[in-house]
Amino acid sequence: MKSFLLKAFAGLSATALFTFSTFSNAQWYESTGHALIQNNDISAAKSAAIKDAITQALVFSGARVSSVQTLVDGVLMQDQLKISSHGEIQKIELVSENKYDDKFAITLRLDIFAQTEQCPQSSFNKFVAVTQSQLAHREQARMGQIFDVNKAISKRIFTTLQKSKMSALPVAYYNIPLNVDSYFSQQYDYSKVQLEEISSRTNAQYVLLSQITDLSTSDKLNSDYAFWQDDSYQRNYKIEFSLFNGTTYEQLWSNSYQGQGTWPFEKTAIIDVNSDRFWQSPYGQSIQDINQTLSYDLQAVLACFPTQGKIMHMENSKIVINLGKAHGLKKGQMLSIAHHNYLTDAAGNVMPHTTTTLNKIRVEQLYQQTAVAVSIDDQPLPGVQINDVVEVISQDL
């Protein structure tokens, strides 16, 4: 295995692997990477598990990444694992490797000096409502009769975020179909009422919307003369995402991902999109790779967003907010209050707007999803009302 690691790490720079850090704040991280064993290819599974372990460690160390492609270059070429990141790997040690069922797991210890400053807000959990993706072109789902693939993919996105065990925590909202056309148009005339309903039902600070725009197939890969072979096609996959603030309903981030994979099933076969047969196929794996990339992207995006919630109830100088222990809130923490409204520009475009007030509150009682806060020195809170925005302004107690 040591020779395999040396070969797999051949694509890393000598500085990244073999120069020991003289910085006092270099830290050791331990992470476990997992990968499916496909077609009995143990070597490929090991490489994929190593890539997964390194990626997790770098993200957890605070390395800022725009995508997992940026972090690990996303590819294993000629058994060389290429890494490009904002965190510097000083040393990698193999802790253990384990094969179980059709999976392979590798645990690594990595000495990492994160060159970027961690965001103060990264210690807080951000809850994200994962909604059902919309299938933009249902006719493209005819091959395989995969008309429910959008539901299956949304569930997989939820599971992938859940397994990442980082600060972006998913809340399931993928059983309800949504029309998301307006959120992906360039008119920006999306429904704030719908966003408010989703965030209120899930108590999520963020809402993730998506639409699948390409499931098309290319020409058959194998020859008609090779009658002894099953039909095989190349199938495309493209999905668009948009992330909204569940408190101010402002669009915060958007991105699209695309890939291809071999569709190994017969042209007339009906495929269960929730089955291992589908997800372990090359096409299913290409979709899951994108889900994993999305997971890391969201973690990086949300890490530096401020921790915001809203006022749910008021009574004298006491305020109930929709942030609690689950979000990382602690007793004694200070929060600011802002009024939320909308501005209309000369062209008639409506834009969310917040005005921070001079009011400050302190967390007095903590519950799992909520907290009770009081005004500083029991001073009155003029102009404060339900649905006003609260934001954590101090992390250290």
RAQUIZI-V794034 format. One record per residue. N is the residue number from 1. PSI is psi in whole degrees, -180 to 180 (none if undefined). D_FIRST is the distance of its C-alpha to the first C-alpha in Angstrom with 2 decimals. Layout:
# RAQUIZI-V794034
<<N:PSI:D_FIRST> <N:PSI:D_FIRST>>
This chain:
# RAQUIZI-V794034
<<1:-34:0.00> <2:-43:3.83> <3:-35:5.43> <4:-43:4.89> <5:-43:6.18> <6:-40:8.65> <7:-41:9.70> <8:-32:10.17> <9:9:12.08> <10:-27:14.13> <11:-8:16.96> <12:152:17.49> <13:153:20.31> <14:-36:19.97> <15:-42:22.31> <16:-35:20.34> <17:-40:17.11> <18:-3:18.31> <19:122:21.89> <20:140:22.54> <21:138:25.23> <22:0:28.70> <23:139:29.85> <24:-19:30.69> <25:18:29.87> <26:143:26.17> <27:153:24.48> <28:136:21.23> <29:141:20.30> <30:130:17.96> <31:154:17.34> <32:126:15.75> <33:146:15.22> <34:151:16.04> <35:149:16.25> <36:143:17.98> <37:114:16.58> <38:135:19.22> <39:34:20.18> <40:23:17.20> <41:87:15.00> <42:-40:11.63> <43:-44:10.12> <44:-38:13.12> <45:-40:12.90> <46:-45:9.48> <47:-43:11.12> <48:-38:14.26> <49:-39:13.01> <50:-45:11.60> <51:-43:14.99> <52:-43:16.85> <53:-44:15.53> <54:-42:16.35> <55:-47:19.62> <56:-44:20.68> <57:-43:20.16> <58:-41:22.10> <59:-44:24.84> <60:-29:25.20> <61:-12:25.45> <62:6:28.51> <63:127:27.36> <64:129:30.05> <65:144:29.04> <66:-23:31.33> <67:164:28.71> <68:-24:25.03> <69:-40:25.45> <70:-38:26.60> <71:-45:23.81> <72:7:20.80> <73:1:22.89> <74:0:22.01> <75:150:20.35> <76:110:17.16> <77:125:18.53> <78:44:16.98> <79:19:13.42> <80:123:14.75> <81:114:14.93> <82:130:18.40> <83:133:19.74> <84:115:23.41> <85:174:24.77> <86:2:27.45> <87:142:25.10> <88:121:23.43> <89:119:19.81> <90:-37:19.88> <91:147:16.42> <92:132:13.28> <93:140:11.39> <94:124:8.78> <95:-51:11.15> <96:160:10.03> <97:146:8.93> <98:132:11.67> <99:126:13.17> <100:131:16.95> <101:-123:19.65> <102:28:18.88> <103:159:16.78> <104:136:13.24> <105:137:12.94> <106:130:10.69> <107:127:12.45> <108:152:12.42> <109:129:15.01> <110:132:16.70> <111:110:19.58> <112:132:22.00> <113:104:25.48> <114:117:27.32> <115:-17:29.92> <116:153:32.13> <117:136:34.37> <118:144:33.68> <119:137:36.58> <120:-29:38.70> <121:-8:38.93> <122:-16:35.17> <123:-9:35.57> <124:144:37.91> <125:138:36.98> <126:119:38.35> <127:130:39.26> <128:123:39.08> <129:117:41.00> <130:111:39.00> <131:170:41.71> <132:127:41.85> <133:144:41.08> <134:136:44.01> <135:108:43.75> <136:-35:45.77> <137:88:46.26> <138:-29:46.43> <139:-24:47.36> <140:-10:43.85> <141:3:42.53> <142:-44:44.56> <143:116:41.82> <144:-8:40.09> <145:47:42.77> <146:50:40.35> <147:-16:43.20> <148:15:41.51> <149:-30:38.26> <150:-38:39.38> <151:-44:39.56> <152:-40:36.15> <153:-41:34.57> <154:-40:36.41> <155:-39:35.14> <156:-38:31.53> <157:-45:32.17> <158:-48:33.51> <159:-41:30.53> <160:-44:28.02> <161:-38:30.03> <162:-40:30.33> <163:-20:26.61> <164:-26:25.98> <165:43:27.81> <166:-160:29.15> <167:-20:32.77> <168:107:33.84> <169:125:34.73> <170:148:35.90> <171:127:39.14> <172:126:39.65> <173:33:42.60> <174:5:41.35> <175:-10:43.78> <176:119:46.76> <177:141:47.28> <178:147:48.29> <179:112:50.05> <180:14:48.23> <181:-47:49.97> <182:-25:51.82> <183:-20:48.73> <184:7:47.27> <185:169:50.56> <186:11:51.74> <187:-20:54.83> <188:36:53.16> <189:43:55.60> <190:163:53.15> <191:113:54.35> <192:-27:54.07> <193:-42:55.50> <194:-42:52.54> <195:-40:50.06> <196:-40:52.12> <197:-44:52.13> <198:-47:48.34> <199:-35:47.71> <200:-43:50.43> <201:-36:49.23> <202:-12:45.61> <203:39:46.39> <204:143:43.73> <205:-17:44.06> <206:151:42.59> <207:124:43.01> <208:118:40.52> <209:153:42.23> <210:158:40.81> <211:138:41.91> <212:120:40.15> <213:-7:41.88> <214:121:40.17> <215:19:39.02> <216:158:40.46> <217:149:39.18> <218:-171:39.24> <219:160:40.32> <220:138:38.77> <221:-39:35.64> <222:160:36.24> <223:146:39.41> <224:-24:42.44> <225:-20:42.65> <226:69:39.31> <227:-18:41.10> <228:-10:38.52> <229:147:35.96> <230:150:36.08> <231:144:37.29> <232:133:34.71> <233:154:35.60> <234:129:34.16> <235:138:35.10> <236:160:35.50> <237:127:35.01> <238:136:36.59> <239:142:37.31> <240:142:39.28> <241:150:39.16> <242:129:41.72> <243:131:41.49> <244:147:44.74> <245:123:45.86> <246:-4:47.16> <247:-44:49.72> <248:-10:51.26> <249:26:50.19> <250:140:49.16> <251:128:46.51> <252:-29:43.66> <253:147:40.94> <254:152:40.44> <255:160:37.82> <256:151:37.02> <257:144:33.83> <258:153:33.56> <259:-179:31.15> <260:156:31.18> <261:155:29.56> <262:130:30.34> <263:100:32.89> <264:3:32.13> <265:158:35.04> <266:150:38.45> <267:-33:41.04> <268:1:43.27> <269:143:40.64> <270:120:41.03> <271:131:37.71> <272:112:37.17> <273:-6:35.61> <274:4:34.54> <275:156:32.61> <276:-31:28.90> <277:-42:29.97> <278:-49:30.98> <279:-20:28.21> <280:-3:25.39> <281:160:27.15> <282:-36:26.22> <283:-44:29.38> <284:-38:28.70> <285:-36:25.21> <286:-35:26.85> <287:-43:29.29> <288:-34:26.73> <289:-40:24.87> <290:-40:28.30> <291:-41:28.86> <292:-42:25.72> <293:-43:26.93> <294:-43:30.35> <295:-48:29.05> <296:-38:27.58> <297:-46:30.73> <298:-41:33.01> <299:-44:31.26> <300:-41:31.75> <301:-46:35.32> <302:-20:36.46> <303:-37:35.03> <304:3:38.03> <305:143:40.71> <306:150:43.33> <307:108:43.44> <308:152:46.58> <309:-163:48.49> <310:161:52.11> <311:125:55.09> <312:-31:55.74> <313:148:58.76> <314:142:61.18> <315:107:63.66> <316:-121:65.56> <317:4:63.09> <318:141:60.16> <319:134:57.73> <320:126:55.15> <321:160:52.12> <322:37:49.29> <323:143:46.53> <324:-156:45.36> <325:-40:42.67> <326:-24:40.26> <327:-6:40.50> <328:8:39.82> <329:146:43.50> <330:154:44.80> <331:134:48.26> <332:-10:50.19> <333:149:48.44> <334:143:50.80> <335:148:51.22> <336:165:53.47> <337:136:55.54> <338:144:56.14> <339:139:58.51> <340:127:57.07> <341:-169:59.25> <342:145:59.37> <343:144:60.90> <344:123:62.44> <345:-178:62.53> <346:-26:65.28> <347:-1:63.60> <348:6:63.49> <349:134:59.76> <350:126:58.95> <351:139:56.27> <352:148:54.99> <353:137:56.13> <354:142:55.75> <355:114:58.04> <356:131:56.80> <357:176:59.54> <358:-4:60.29> <359:136:59.62> <360:142:56.83> <361:159:55.75> <362:136:53.72> <363:125:51.60> <364:-41:53.52> <365:141:52.15> <366:136:48.71> <367:177:47.79> <368:-48:44.64> <369:-6:45.71> <370:171:48.86> <371:156:50.46> <372:126:53.98> <373:153:54.76> <374:156:58.02> <375:152:59.76> <376:130:59.66> <377:26:62.61> <378:28:63.72> <379:150:65.18> <380:159:66.18> <381:82:63.97> <382:136:66.40> <383:-6:65.48> <384:138:62.23> <385:169:61.86> <386:143:59.58> <387:2:56.72> <388:155:56.68> <389:134:53.25> <390:146:51.72> <391:134:48.95> <392:128:47.04> <393:-9:48.19> <394:134:46.81> <395:-38:43.43> <396:137:44.10> <397:none:46.49>>
